[in-house]
Amino acid sequence: MRKRFARASDLGLTAREFAVLRRLDTPQKVQAYVHNLRQNFELDGQNCRPVREVLRSRRAHCIEGAMVAAAALWVHGEPPLLLDMRAERDYDHVVTVFRRHGRWGAISKTNGIGLRGRDPVYRSLRELAMSYFHEYTNRREHKTLREYSVPFDLRRIDTSLWVSGKKNCWDVCEQLDELRHFRLVSGRHLKGVTRRDAFERRVNRLLQYPRPRALVEKQLARLERRRKK
């Protein structure tokens, strides 16, 4: 379904659900809405909930927020495009990309400061992806971003799966993983990459939404088991 504008019937949403997306008529409004969604910490296990479930629960992690943003853009006549960024010894990050006056920008759901959205000032997707390189780090403070994908048009997947469904939409994750990805940095360039310093580490501890106690206890228990080994 390659329609330019998505209607409520195309997305399988109720009038009330569709009205939320209709109000988000600029990328700035979409980004603000996605930021205000509480963080999905996946306390019950990994998930990839469709747009309807995110609208209902008002919680999301990166790919869930990206799908909400893509749906909102599609409602207003823009292609629902996702960009996958691959990392080494770290999690992937997925953003929604859009264009303004020939420049690329991104809408992003993240709980920290470094991987938030980007204004539409980047001449290419590579340039946009590289803007995430310095802040894209793992728990050992290594800069881990390595690849970015071609844009993926969500109109290639049935909306009953990624918008109005009630089950996890793993199809999106699988299709993103199968996309062609491009290398951002080569081995010889990585030799000059440093780890974050102490000040950057302190700043990176700032979170928009605090980790729930249950998650903290689970992480502490995991560390304790590792120490005993």
Salt bridges, closest charged atoms under 4 A:
ASP10 OD1 - LYS3 NZ 2.89
ASP10 OD2 - ARG7 NE 3.27
GLU17 OE1 - ARG52 NH2 2.92
ASP25 OD1 - LYS29 NZ 2.94
GLU42 OE2 - HIS61 NE2 3.28
GLU53 OE1 - ARG56 NH2 2.96
GLU64 OE2 - ARG49 NE 3.11
GLU64 OE2 - HIS61 NE2 3.38
GLU78 OE2 - ARG100 NH2 2.62
ASP84 OD2 - HIS181 NE2 2.75
GLU88 OE1 - ARG89 NH1 3.42
GLU88 OE1 - ARG146 NH2 3.53
GLU127 OE1 - ARG123 NH2 3.16
GLU141 OE1 - ARG196 NH2 2.59
GLU147 OE1 - ARG86 NH1 3.18
GLU147 OE2 - ARG183 NH1 3.95
ASP153 OD2 - ARG2 NH1 3.24
ASP153 OD2 - ARG155 NH2 2.70
ASP177 OD1 - ARG86 NH2 3.39
GLU200 OE2 - HIS134 NE2 2.59
GLU217 OE2 - ARG213 NE 2.94
GLU224 OE1 - ARG227 NH1 3.24
